[in-house]
Amino acid sequence: MSPAKRAAEVSGLYVRFVGDAEVLEHIVERREGAKVPKGSVQKLLALKEDQGPQECEGSVGEQDYLDALGTGATAGEEDGGGGGGGSSGPGGSAVFTFQTAKRSHKMAQMASEMARAPGRTVTFCSPGSPEAAGSPSRGSRGAAGETRTPPKVRPTGGRGRDVRSPAGESWASRLNSFLPQGRKVRFVSSTPHRLRKRLAAPNLRSESDSDLSPSHSEDEEDDDEEEREEKEELREAELTTPSKVAAAALYRTPAKKPKKGLEPSLVEEYFTAHASSKVTTSDRTLQKLQTPKLDQETLARLLDGKPSSYADEINQLNKEHEKFFSKWMLQLQLGFNVLLYGLGSKKPLLERFRTSRLLGVTHLVVNGFFPSITLKSILNSITVEVLEHQGSFRSPVEQMDFIMKSLRQDPSLQVYLVIHNIDGPMLRSEKTQQALGQLASLTNVHVLASIDHINAPLVWDQAKLSLFNWLWYETTTYLPYAEETSYENSLLVQQSGALALSSLTHVLRSLTPNARGIFRLLAEFQLESRDNPSYSGLSFQEFYQRCREAFLVNSDVTLRTQLTEFRDHKLIRTKKGADSVEYLLIPVDPATLTDFLEKEDAQ
Amino acid sequence: MATSSVSKGCFVFKPTAKKKRISGAEDFFVDGSEDVENGKLRFRLCQSTWDEMKEEIEQVQEDLNKKMLDGLLEFVKKSAASFWCRDDDWMSRMRASEIPTAALVLGVNMPDHTITFESMTELLHDSLTPFVASVQAKECTAMKQLMQKVLQRLMGTNVMVDEDEAEADLGFHTRDCPQKRVNCSLSALCDWYQSATKKSPVKSPRKRLSSSQSEFLQSPPVVVIFRDLEAFSPQVLQDFILVCSQYVHQLPLVFIFGIATSPSTIQRMLPHSVSSLLCIELFQSLSCTQHLATIIDKLFLTSKFHFKFSAKVLQVLVGIFLYHDFSVCNFIKGLQLSLLEHFHSQPLSVLCCHKQEALVHAQQLNDRDVERIQQLPSFMRYVEEQVPEEQVQLLTSSEHVKGVCQKLLKSLHKYHKNFYPALRCLHVLTSILPKYPLGKQIRELYVLCLEKKVWETQEYDSAMQLIRMLAKDELVTCLQKCVEILTFCKSKKLKKVGQQLQDITATCEKLDKLSDEGNLVDGEEGDRENDSSGKGLQKTDLFHLQKTLLEMKECRRTRRKTPYEILRNAVVDYIDNLVKTHLYPPESQPLYEVWYYSSSGTVRRHLNATPRTSIQTALSHPYCYLQNEALKNDSGIISSAAPDICIIYKLHLECGRLINLYDWLEAYATVATAAEGKDPSAIEGGKVDELKHARFIRAVSELEFLGFVKSTKQKTDHVARLTWGGC
């Protein structure tokens, strides 16, 4: 590289004398006929030097690739987005939005905004929104408070700062006014910390900037990024507090050209949100509701009768997907495996596919969302029911080998494997996926699976992906995940405990009266201390004492034997406490336990 | 036939005997299209094209691996031979306890290696030794398993893992596996090897071997292949090598390491004490980019196959290759998919086959297909260019259209025959230019030519300008290569071009001899001139510099050109002309849609899908999927009438790390009440309609199921948020 060029690269920072000879050499064409050194040719031409060093292998420039993918993405959204008509797909920034780090009333505010205009549409995050623009007073007030207040969590009883908006401002205020008087919104700000960080940032940046050579391949994108970043900041500015704007301005000025301004702010927001372990949400709990928890049955009953809004559109969407059935069969037969993704339960769709196309062939349905599905049960179904092999295997590996061998030997046997939620919690393990992949790679096994979790693709590495040989299909159905979530121990759903109760009674019925007495004792104790949140179980010693007093056991060995039996039936759980004492606990919720005791009494 | 149950997650369905019916892929291909015959024909064409392509690919891969495999084979042979005559040679005595090891550097695209290893095992098996064991890291997590796998694969029997373990389930297993169980140790392997080689003169080597190798034939080497060295646990590997080195006198062991990264991995994994027991020879496989280049070269830059990619599709596939996996297998999968999609979606693809066949098919087109042809954009453009009478004919008479169609197909074939040699010539000339204005790889140039008229691009201009500066010897070599390409092609027109280029090259060389002296004089003069001007300007100011430059410019303008320069310009003009006549983008050709697959979006969506984007789009912009006016709006706005889960999702975006369920529920209830047209202020604290509560619960459970939130014990009735912006 010639010195002149180097000089150009460290632009402005490096001055040196350039001899005329060099200048001449630079500008004037060498004599033709003589061998032209490659270096000088480079200089003569206005090639796009700013593009930086081209990678040797990269055929398509990065930009091109992004373009290709980008246009493809929007085009894809247009023509294939599950029947999405002429609407252009939303850009990435619109899809992956993150509004603000923490403002506990924000949600209520938004809700009120949405509610204020029922049926019609309301802006809540665009800069032009009347709400965002029209309430500077509130914003500045809050912000001023924020900067002044050091981060501190107010004691619940104390007079926390009220963040209610000025009266008549929005529905949020009304919502708030409904709250019981004692409620205070704890509002913790970490702005000073953020500010400090931002103040510190520019210095670091300018240093690192000078190290960067200008011939960076990202140059082209930079403008783009800057623009985006500017927009982002604009929105931030309007959304968040003035202090932040000031901070942003501070951040801006010293650095000549804040590249990648977008990233740090996102990253910062992430860390500020995760920095303190303090929770900044309100203290209200669901106990305030008249019906704190609904059980599964009530839930199903309530939801069953209600027709879904947009049923027509959803039907239409699903009809569109059904058109692919033949294509799926074709592609399955040609050695691909089909993977469905997209919002909404895909079980009904796959079920329709199964009943319309697979009835004539051997097939296997696996419910990956089933909480106790195991690889073993899948493999067993194949060996026992499909291959009709009697006999057992020592390990899953052996079983896999057997299946692979038998299926290879009999190419006429075609097996279709329909897996609902191949990303289900029980199927996520590396070994299970490996085994499923090996199955899928067989020529006479055809896999049709669905995924729902947003991080599902992380389950597969390159090797597994090549085993599965997926063709991805977007099938957004908008159907409720009724069955998939029915197993889940959701926070809100009260477990009816019907299953637990029946198993309890069944097991106990087969025990001796003494054993029943022992269990009863434990249950009663647990119910007595149900209001004690720090209750961690009954210690063994104390339990033994009580049992002795009730003439249930005569030695601690007898009790231990009994407890082992309980444990084997999963009736109790033991836990070692901090003082290394064993604590005993019945892993059933109090309601079920009460039911159980009542039933016992009735007998 | 229910597939849901609370006690079971796996259901098997077997067809009853009478219902058993297996439809072939053909039926599914035809299904849904109105013209069954046409569909069947297309399916057959698709299959035959794919078979041809697959054959070609296999051939290419075989050729590519051949060099490395031959070297490897030679190495194994040599090391086995040295095992038997090691007493004679001092060198071999020095390495008596070393295990010959071949380190194969294969590249990071692990899944692609399977083919390489398979062909290697086959080759070894066929020509050298029946004793080949190939192991993968994931099946050998401990020494015991590794030993077991190796022995099992070499001896072909079940191997006892551990005495007591085997005994424990002996009663259980004796019935099922009557095979002989052997103790799992290398000494057992030695014994077995002795008896195996003594018992039967090994039958496997099929190739005739000279008599000098009879000894070798009697005791073939034992090859152990470690497919993915990096993934093995170093401890296991070290132990295994140490044990093996103890038996190296009795067993002619040879190791083969498959390495994905770099040979230094061996040093990193094995301490010196262990690696000194190995006698390592390095083998380098072809890089995957070269592999891809060859595949593209053989499948697309040829008129042999008629199925083609449009620029976008090729870009997407190459992009996936370069930016995601470096996997040639995946590229081929993309090819297979696009081939299938093309024949499936384009009814006119019946014409995408060999020339004679295509002409016959064109004759047999039915009215519907003729209509389709008339609707092709490229055909419409063609019609517009015709004289009015012809236009009428083309639009009314289907017979006439068929005739024209045949003519156009012929010209399409001819166009491709000329296109590729011309492309190669251009690539030969531009690939030596500094900075590669038109791309280093031919596929880049190809994409450029597919996209638009290449001579209208700025890059082309700069390339031509650079060619005008090429030195003579460089130009001559390039031209010679071009001549070579052109003489091998079938087209007469291009052969003539080749002839002319040949002449030019000859003239050029002649020129060389003639004007050697003259040039020399010229050159010296010039040098002197340069020198003097240089001296004069030693100390510079801008004024002087400008003056000199102007002078020089004047002088250059008047200077006459050397014969070589004139010739070179002629060559460039000639090449330029060649490009302009033959490298028209395919879009300009009528009926190009029949050959070219252009739906890059489909390919990308099926191979490189973005499930998360799709889910998030569905949540934040339901109108993209549900075309209901109530949902229609601009970005960043959501209607309160949106599906529950969308509202819940939008509300959760406003929260921080933790979300209070009660607040969430209340906010949701406000929105939902408003959506029903009631006054949201009617809700009172703690009184949420049961139905709304249920809907809320369902939506939250769904978000939990999708992985946006999870329950947490940090605070009562709170859930933790799991996503953050775009991360």
Interface residues (C-beta under 8 A of the other chain):
Chain A: G19 D20 A21 V23 L24 I27 V28 E29 R31 E32 G33 A34 K35 V36 K38 V41 Q42 L44 L45 A46 L47 Q54 C56 E57 G58 S59 V60 D64 Y65 A68 L69 G72 A73 A75 G76 E77 D79 G80 G81 G82 G83 G84 G85 S87 G89 P90 G91 G92 A94 V95 F96 T97 F98 Q99 T100 A101 K102 R103 S104 K106 M107 A108 Q109 M110 A111 S112 M114 A115 R116 A117 P118 G119 R120 T121 V122 T123 F124 C125 S126 W171 R174 L175 F178 L179 P180 L266 E269 Y270 A273 H274 V279 T280 T281 S282 R284 T285 L286 Q287 K288 L289 Q290 T291 L294 T298 L299 L302 L303 K306 S308 S309 Y310 E313 I314 Q316 L317 K323 S326 K327 M329 L330 Q331 Q333 L334 F336 Y341 G342 L343 G344 E351 R354 T355 L358 L359 G360 V361 T362 H363 L364 V365 V366 N367 G368 F369 F370 S372 I373 S377 I378 S381 I382 E385 V386 G391 S392 R394 V397 Q414 Q434 I451 D452 H453 I454 N455 A456 P457 Q462 A463 L465 S466 L467 N469 L471 W472 Y473 E474 T476 Y478 P480 Y481 A482 E483 E484 T485 Y487 E488 S490 L491 L492 V493 L499
Chain B: M1 T3 S4 V6 K8 G9 C10 F11 V12 F13 K14 P15 K19 K20 R21 I22 S23 G24 A25 F28 F29 D31 G32 N109 M110 P111 K138 E139 D169 F172 H173 D176 T289 K312 Q315 V316 V318 G319 L322 Y323 D325 S327 C329 N330 K333 Q336 L337 L340 H344 P434 K435 Y436 P437 G439 K440 Q441 R443 E444 V447 S462 Q465 L466 M469 L470 A471 K472 N519 D522 G523 G526 N530 S533 G534 L537 Q538 T540 L545 T548 L549 M552 R556 K561 T562 Y564 E565 S600 G601 T602 R604 R605 H606 L607 N608 A609 T610 P611 R612 T613 S614 I615 Q616 T617 A618 L619 S620 H621 P622 Y623 C624 Y625 L626 Q627 N628 A630 L631 N633 D634 S635 G636 I637 I638 S639 S640 A641 P643 I645 I647 K650 L651 H652 L653 E654 C655 G656 R657 L658 I659 N660 L661 Y662 D663 W664 L665 E666 A667 Y668 T670 V671 T673 A674 A675 E676 G677 P680 S681 I683 E684 G685 G686 K687 V688 E690 L691 H693 A694 R695 F696 I697 R698 V700 S701 E702 E704 F705 L706 G707 F708 S711 Q714 K715 T716 D717 H718 V719 T723 W724 G725 G726 C727
